[in-house]
Structure formats: C-alpha cells, structure tokens
Amino acid sequence: MTPIDAKTLRTRQNDRRDFALVDTLPATAYDKGHLPGAVHIVSDNILDLAPSRLHDREQVIVVYCASIDCKRAGLSAERLESLGYGRVNHFNGGKREWIAVGFPQESAGS
C-alpha cells in the first residue's frame, strides 16, 4: 500500500489518469459528500464487493475515509491487497484534508 496526499490525488484527477477512487465510509457520509468520481464500497463489504466493482486487479486504486484518525481506508487497502490488487494507494488524510485544502466534493445527487 502506498500513501498519497490530497495534492497528488487532485493532480491525478485533473490529469484524468486512469485509477479507481473508493470511498469506504458509510452510505450516509458518502451521500452527504464525497470526492469527485469516487465509487462507494463500505470497508466492511470490500472483500465481497471489490471483485464485482473493481475488475482490474492491476489498476491503480485509491482508498479514503474521513480523516487520518479513521481506520476504514487502511483496513480496506489491506483487504484489497489480500484479494490480489497490486497497486493500492491510501489517501490517509481523507475527506477532512480534502476539504481543508479547498478541493471540491460531489453529493449523491450530483
């Protein structure tokens, strides 16, 4: 698992690089606001849902949760690696860091 920060993640988005961004928070948090382009897979369900939602095990995957204090993304990254995903990045600053630096969010209706 490779750590990634908000600026690097935003650059990847702006450059339209091919990667999967995974929000690991509960549905209410995802619906309220998530990083642009994020798919929602709750950390507790990642072992069951990842194979059907993240088809390419060689694709870069970035997981995140609420903040550096949140453990969901780290657990999800470990679980993805146990399933054979080889290019997992952990944005450990999460939504809190993302918002703090002024980057945009999407809501479930956007």
C-alpha positions as a printed NumPy array, in Angstrom:
array([[  0.   ,   0.   ,   0.   ],
       [  1.31 ,   3.4  ,  -0.995],
       [  0.363,   6.602,   0.847],
       [ -0.911,   9.52 ,  -1.228],
       [ -1.74 ,  13.114,  -0.298],
       [ -4.549,  15.442,  -1.41 ],
       [ -2.454,  17.429,  -3.888],
       [ -1.187,  14.296,  -5.648],
       [ -4.692,  12.852,  -5.803],
       [ -6.127,  16.08 ,  -7.217],
       [ -3.362,  16.19 ,  -9.83 ],
       [ -4.25 ,  12.648, -10.884],
       [ -7.884,  13.696, -11.234],
       [ -7.045,  16.835, -13.188],
       [ -4.726,  14.873, -15.479],
       [ -7.558,  12.364, -15.986],
       [ -5.32 ,   9.472, -15.076],
       [ -6.897,   6.044, -15.035],
       [ -7.49 ,   4.973, -11.444],
       [-10.35 ,   3.896,  -9.21 ],
       [-11.19 ,   6.116,  -6.249],
       [-13.017,   4.313,  -3.431],
       [-14.907,   5.973,  -0.568],
       [-15.017,   3.46 ,   2.301],
       [-17.37 ,   5.391,   4.604],
       [-20.996,   4.519,   5.457],
       [-23.678,   5.426,   2.902],
       [-24.876,   8.491,   4.822],
       [-21.395,  10.035,   4.727],
       [-20.962,   9.181,   1.038],
       [-24.36 ,  10.647,   0.144],
       [-23.622,  13.847,   2.053],
       [-20.395,  14.442,   0.126],
       [-17.581,  12.502,  -1.487],
       [-14.534,  13.151,  -3.622],
       [-15.312,  13.628,  -7.338],
       [-15.53 ,  10.348,  -9.19 ],
       [-15.463,   8.154,  -6.087],
       [-17.277,   4.854,  -6.038],
       [-18.776,   3.748,  -2.77 ],
       [-17.718,   0.481,  -1.175],
       [-18.081,   0.391,   2.614],
       [-14.963,  -1.013,   4.246],
       [-16.903,  -3.844,   5.911],
       [-18.123,  -5.034,   2.49 ],
       [-14.975,  -4.588,   0.443],
       [-13.974,  -8.26 ,   0.429],
       [-17.355,  -9.223,  -1.025],
       [-17.915,  -6.299,  -3.39 ],
       [-14.472,  -5.443,  -4.738],
       [-14.265,  -8.325,  -7.239],
       [-17.512,  -7.229,  -8.922],
       [-16.88 ,  -3.465,  -8.702],
       [-13.101,  -3.254,  -9.253],
       [-12.493,  -5.618, -12.147],
       [ -8.852,  -4.863, -12.957],
       [ -6.53 ,  -6.022, -10.194],
       [ -3.641,  -4.121, -11.852],
       [ -5.44 ,  -0.772, -11.974],
       [ -4.333,   1.891,  -9.505],
       [ -6.847,   2.111,  -6.672],
       [ -7.005,   4.971,  -4.16 ],
       [ -8.996,   4.375,  -0.972],
       [-10.003,   7.037,   1.541],
       [-12.252,   7.634,   4.525],
       [-12.944,  10.585,   6.843],
       [ -9.532,  11.591,   8.174],
       [ -6.138,  10.439,   9.342],
       [ -7.836,   9.133,  12.506],
       [-10.264,   6.944,  10.533],
       [ -9.184,   3.319,  10.092],
       [-11.626,   2.277,   7.338],
       [ -9.415,   3.123,   4.358],
       [ -6.334,   1.454,   5.819],
       [ -8.308,  -1.726,   6.509],
       [ -9.792,  -1.574,   3.03 ],
       [ -6.358,  -1.206,   1.46 ],
       [ -5.106,  -4.261,   3.342],
       [ -8.186,  -6.238,   2.318],
       [ -7.78 ,  -5.256,  -1.329],
       [ -4.159,  -6.361,  -1.253],
       [ -5.24 ,  -9.698,   0.248],
       [ -7.521, -10.121,  -2.789],
       [ -4.584,  -9.597,  -5.155],
       [ -4.949,  -5.92 ,  -6.014],
       [ -1.364,  -4.857,  -6.531],
       [ -1.498,  -1.057,  -6.878],
       [ -3.413,   0.198,  -3.857],
       [ -2.891,   3.757,  -2.617],
       [ -4.139,   5.077,   0.722],
       [ -5.221,   8.708,   0.913],
       [ -4.997,   8.811,   4.682],
       [ -5.941,  12.487,   5.076],
       [ -9.397,  11.628,   3.801],
       [-12.295,  13.993,   3.341],
       [-11.119,  16.244,   6.16 ],
       [ -7.806,  17.04 ,   4.411],
       [ -9.539,  17.286,   1.031],
       [-11.987,  19.899,   2.313],
       [ -9.307,  21.737,   4.314],
       [ -7.285,  22.438,   1.17 ],
       [-10.396,  23.619,  -0.653],
       [-10.92 ,  20.83 ,  -3.164],
       [-14.474,  20.125,  -4.395],
       [-16.866,  17.398,  -3.333],
       [-19.836,  15.79 ,  -5.016],
       [-23.054,  14.712,  -3.361],
       [-25.18 ,  11.692,  -4.187],
       [-27.435,  13.793,  -6.415],
       [-24.658,  15.426,  -8.444]])
